[in-house]
Amino acid sequence: MSWSRAIEVLLLALLAALATWFAGWWAVPLLTAVWQVARPTVPSWLAGAAGSVGWLGLLLMLPPAPLARLTARLSGIFHLPPGGALILCLGFVFLLGWSAARVVRPLRSQ
């Protein structure tokens, strides 16, 4: 991956974090779909990766002790190992971003 592509993904991650903060989780698929239409040569999986990096940044802004308690409780509810809830959360946003980018792919050929 080139430096310009990495910077582009980090910029999309920042936009995904800001969009989630101000508009909610549904802003990630909308943002990644618009990004895929605007940047048709970029692979769709990078949109999902950028969403995951953005949400990881939001999670890292939380205080560690309450986040650890919440993660432990959610991991217990879902019968996951400790920390599994965080993986589930980041996987969810990856799938949101990737699927939205894949859905709008046919639009880029028009």
C-alpha positions, 0 to 999 in steps of 0.5 A: 500500500502506498503512502497516499493510500494509507493517508487516504484510509486514515482520513476516512477513518477520522471522518468515520469516527467524527460521523459516528460521534455526531450522527450515529453508527449508520453514518459509517455505511453512508460515508463509505458508500459515498467514498467508494463512488468518489474513489472508484479505484480503491478496493472496498475492503479499505472502507471497512478497515477505515471504519474499524480504525475510526471506531477503534479510535473512539473506543480508545478515547473511553476511560479504560476501567469502565470499558474493561467492565463493559467488555467483560460483561458483554463477552460473558453475554455472548459467550466470548473470551475476554475482549471478544466483544471489542473484536465483535464491535470492530468486525461489525463496523468493518462489515458495515463499511465493506458492504456499503462500499460493495453495494455501490460498486456498480454505480462507479461504472456508469 
